[in-house]
Amino acid sequence: MSAWPENILLASSHSDPYPFYRSLAEQGWHYDASLGIWLAASHRAVRAVLDSPACRVRPLAQPVPPAIAGSILGQTFGRWLRMRDGAAHAGLRRAVMASLAGLPLQEAEASAAALAGRFLSEGELSGRRIDGLIDFLPVAALAAALGWPVAGLSAAAERIALVCRALAADADEAAREQGAAACQSLLDELAALPGEGWLRRWREAFMDLDETALAANLLGALFQSRDAGAGLLSAAIAWRGEAPWDWRDEGQWSQRLRADPVLHHTRRFVAEDVELAGQRLKAGDQVLVLLAAAAQDPAGPGEAMDFGRGRHACPGEGLALAIARGALRALEEAGADWSALLKQMVFLPIPNARIRRFGEGSAR
């Protein structure tokens, strides 16, 4: 592999993209003519974009990608908190934040540890088994907290994987059809869950919204947990393979995520002419917001940016870290050979997330 990523969309799977990110951060802004997109790279530029109401999560004229518009997948996508702006976003965010506040993180960590321990006990403790855990646990732990039957957790994780594939930029018609079927199945299962425990808190928080919005955003939370959770857990395993570290310490997570981020960028669409951090942008421009570069910026405050900032900051940071801690506890108890896992580690070719694989030949 070359010492420099070929382009920004290959950086997250490069062995060491951070010198590249630091060089971009020093520039602040860069226009990538090959992609037809602005890169916001310095901490100042990234915060300016994330804080600006002129920079939206979807184009004004295209709230749903055309390829899924009109399908159940498109209808659900259009209701997600992370794909909305304005008053609709504010109401959904308040409801989601209230819902998340109802789940004790210690309980979530213990549940994740138990699920991980059970999963690991069902097969040889190999790199492939651990890859399976990385894909399964972030979704399964969240689904279990919502009241999903334990016997259905693997199927729920597999259906979320189909939804993820359907929403990928390179998805074909077959993948979109499978994703739509998986989406409908998940919505049906969500509607059938008993309204108790944490799910009752979600329903109480969504009282001023309809059940359709609730179900869509529960599915959205499961969807968002997959790649972010897989990246977080696989990074933590890699760091543990390099040297022991105190994964119980929240401060150490922040330090490590700043040095080796999991989520590398997000995208914004400019709705009106605006000047941000010294750069003029026009309505219709697209901006790739380089969270990983901002974290590396020597002129910035030295903060991890994986969970974003501003009005679209991910509200599930504490829960994601609790699930990852539970997994690490189970792996420690199972006697994982941390250093051996690094010998066949590779990065998945996903443009915006840094996800490791530890089992030779493992696929997504």
Secondary structure as UniProt FT lines:
FT   HELIX           8..13
FT   HELIX           18..27
FT   STRAND          29..32
FT   TURN            33..36
FT   STRAND          37..40
FT   HELIX           43..51
FT   TURN            53..54
FT   STRAND          55..56
FT   TURN            60..61
FT   TURN            66..70
FT   HELIX           72..77
FT   TURN            78..79
FT   HELIX           81..83
FT   HELIX           86..100
FT   TURN            101..102
FT   HELIX           105..121
FT   HELIX           127..145
FT   TURN            146..147
FT   HELIX           150..152
FT   HELIX           153..167
FT   TURN            169..170
FT   HELIX           173..192
FT   HELIX           197..205
FT   TURN            206..208
FT   HELIX           211..242
FT   TURN            247..248
FT   HELIX           250..259
FT   STRAND          266..270
FT   STRAND          274..276
FT   TURN            277..278
FT   STRAND          279..281
FT   TURN            283..284
FT   STRAND          286..289
FT   HELIX           291..296
FT   TURN            298..299
FT   TURN            306..307
FT   HELIX           310..312
FT   TURN            315..316
FT   HELIX           317..334
FT   HELIX           338..342
FT   TURN            343..344
FT   STRAND          346..347
FT   STRAND          356..357
FT   TURN            360..361
//
